[in-house]
Amino acid sequence: MTPNEQIVRAAYRAAEGNVLDLAGWRNSFTADGVFNNKSTGDSYTGERLDDVVTFMAGVFPDVHRELLQINDLGDNVVAVELLIQGTFLGPFPTPAGPLAPNGAKTSVPTADFFYLRDGKIQTFNCYPSLNIRLAQMGVHPDFASAMKASANAD
C-alpha cells in the first residue's frame, strides 16, 4: 500500500458511522484543504469539513464506504471507486422540507478523486450518484409536475 493510499484510507476510516473521528477527518486535510461534493455543488473547508461527515451520519447513522478500487495515479493523485452505504434513519433536508426516514438500505456508486500535498488532502472531489441515492431512499422524479411547470413557463 502506498503512502498516499494510506492517507486516503485513514480519511475514510475517520468518517465511518461507527468511528466519527471529526478531528482525525479534518486533520487529514491541509490547512487550506477543500472537500467538493460534485453532485450538489457544495464545497467545505476548515471546520466546515465536519459538516460533510455529520450530515451523512445524521441521515445514515451506519454510513460505511465500501472501497472497491483504489488507484494511486502518481503525482499525488488517488482515484477511488466505492459504494457509500447506509440505512436511511435520519431526516433528509430538501428545499421542500425534510424527507422523513423510512429505513431504506442504500448503496450508492461513487467516484472520489484526491489531490494530496505534503502528506495531506489538498482537494477531495466526490462524485456520488445522487439520483441513485434518492431512488433507493424512495424519492422518484415527478416528471408530470416538471412537464406542467415547463409548459406553464412558456
Disulfide bonds with the S-S distance in Angstrom:
none
